[in-house]
Amino acid sequence: MRPFAFLLIALLSIADLAGLHAAQPQFRPALIGNGPKALINMIDTKRLVEKGQGNGLLSFECFVTNAGGPVNGVTYRATPASDALEREVTSALNRCRFIPAIYNGKPTEVLFHGTVLFFAADGKPHLHIYANQNPNDIAKGNDFVAPQLIAGTTKTPSQDELGKGRIYHENGVVKLAIAVDANGNQKSVRVLSEEPGGFNFGHATLIQLQGAKYIPGFRNGRPVDCTFECHHWFWLVHRSR
């Protein structure tokens, strides 16, 4: 990944609430929002500048509860020299609040995938947060909210599927391309990579996501058929923070 490939892009309109409600009142993705506890307002850009943070980009994910609270937030794929940004985003993920997702007319818990971009222009710090991790959409500044997995709609892999990882005390991550239609139905799941190899993490992910349900992806405030990239984690041993 090029560290600064995503500069000079238009600010994404992450949350066009009126458009989302009008498009489909029965479902709506979790949104960052713009209130005082919104993720974008909990990240201190002044502090980042003071700590010498230059241009940087990272991915993050967390579950968003039906009350809007973040759970199990994790950051990854940070560009080089982005330690300060990663610490700041991790801290903000523990304190922020999202606008909760709606499914079948009720608030529901979902998995949120996002990207944080920090850079300086005209001598001022700029912070953009995107509700997706698609490189092409981020590079173009597209108004795209990726599909969000609905909690409780996945399967649990058997002990045998992940047995080798437990024996060797390995955590794993699988990069995926998932196609979801405009009604939130999963159409296909493709494994792009798995780390480390040889521990069956990719196959276990395919089993786990069989029949999974989603809040559909939204482009320009409307649900659409789409394919999105994301990461799926297996924490089989203690993870230090």
C-alpha positions, 0 to 999 in steps of 0.5 A: 500500500502506498502511504500517501496514495489517498491525498487530495480527495473529496470529503466523504458524506458518510451519513446522509440520514434523510436519504437513508431513511427515505430509501428504506425505513426498515434498515439503515447502517450504523453511522459515524454521525457528527455529534460531540461523541462521534468518532471523528470528533473524539480524535484529537488532530491537534495532539496528533500534530504535536506528536509529529504525526505525518500523513497516515492511513489505517483500517479499523473495525468494531461491533456497534451495539444496538445502543451505538456503543463500540465493542472489540475495536481493533486497528490494522493496516496502518501506513508507516510512521502512524503509531500516534494515529493508531494510538489516538484512533484506538483510544477514540474507539473506546470512548465514542458513540455511533448512530446504531444500525436499524434492521427490520425496523429495530436497532441491531448490533452490526460489525462496522468496517472503516478507514481513517485518513489523516494528512496536512494541507495548507498548513492545517491537519485534516481528518477523514473517516470512511465507512468502508475499506475498499481502496478504490472507493477511498481513493476516489472519496466515494460516498459508500457505506460498506455492508455491515454484518448483523451480529448473531447470523454467523456460524461457529467453526468446529474445534477441528477447523481451528485445531492447528491454530490452537495447538500452535497458539496462532492468531489469524486474519483473513482478507475477504471480498464479499458480495452482498445484494441490495436486500442484505443477502450474501451472494458470495465470499472470496478469500483474498489472503490469509495470514499465517498460511497453513492453519485453515483460517480461510476455510474456517472463515467460509464456514463461519459466514455461510448464510450470514446476513447484512445491512446492505451497502449504501451508495449516495444514500441508497442501498445497492448490490456491491462487493466490499473488502474486509478482514476477518480475525481469529483470536485464538490466544491472548491479544495484548493491547 
